Amino acid sequence: MTLKVNQLTGGYSSIPVLKAETFDVQDGELVSLIGLNGAGKSTTINHIIGLMTPFSGTITLNGLQIQDDVQRYKQQIAYVPEMPVLYPELTLREHVETTIMAYNLDQSVAWERAERLLKLFRLENKLDWFPANFSKGMRQKVMIVCAFITDAQLLVIDEPFLGLDPLAVDDLLNLIDQKKEEGVSVLMSTHVLDTAEKHCDRFVLINDGQVSYEGTMPQIKERYHELGDSLTDIYLALARQQDRSKSNVKGD
Ligand code: ATP
């Protein structure tokens, strides 16, 4: 699955938050959106998953835009939000069933996948529990299970590493690797740069709603070699520079 974001301008009111963003995610690639609080990562994701409509520019999944076929577009995406969103009146079993219906999945194939994932995340005995009984991390795992049982060809994961325990983070990274091997593309946003550096194929740096740099780790190191040797060091130096130039503009 190829996701192409081309000259995306968008936001919440008439003033755009995103300004002509262009980047892509290729087949089987794990790409991370990196940016400070308020840079526009979640807004970008909200446009890609079809929750927001661009002011201008295009978003395509293998050439398909949302307006071409809303259902087909949305069925190609599975989304794991930063804050788990579960239906309070539905049990874990009913969440899985709802996903199976929404994505038109084969019952037995999907339940086989679900059982394997529920076991991995130690939720297999909690199928009749309601979200109110789950911890935040457990809710996040339910969302991951629901996303990973689908046949979606693009996985969008907003900040996967903060609410999960270290074992679950490792399991999630392995699951992402398996999906990548099947050709699924993965877009995530994260502030956990050490983990991102180890696992992501490419990085899209977002500053103030614009793509400030896009590249692989070797490309980033080559471009910014004077700033450091790791994604964390390079990104901290870049973010400080950007912050200084913003306050200089404001001071003018
Ligand atoms: P974080 O790392 O804190 O999650 P982010 O990069 O995901 O940040 P966004 O949530 O995309 O940032 O926010 C980008 C800009 O859009 C910010 O200026 C924010 O104030 C604004 N914004 C976000 N949500 C809304 C909303 N619902 N209505 C109006 N403006 C919003």
Residues whose N, C-alpha, C, O or C-beta is under 5 A from the ligand:
A	BS01	ATP	Y12 V17 G35 L36 N37 G38 A39 G40 K41 S42 T43
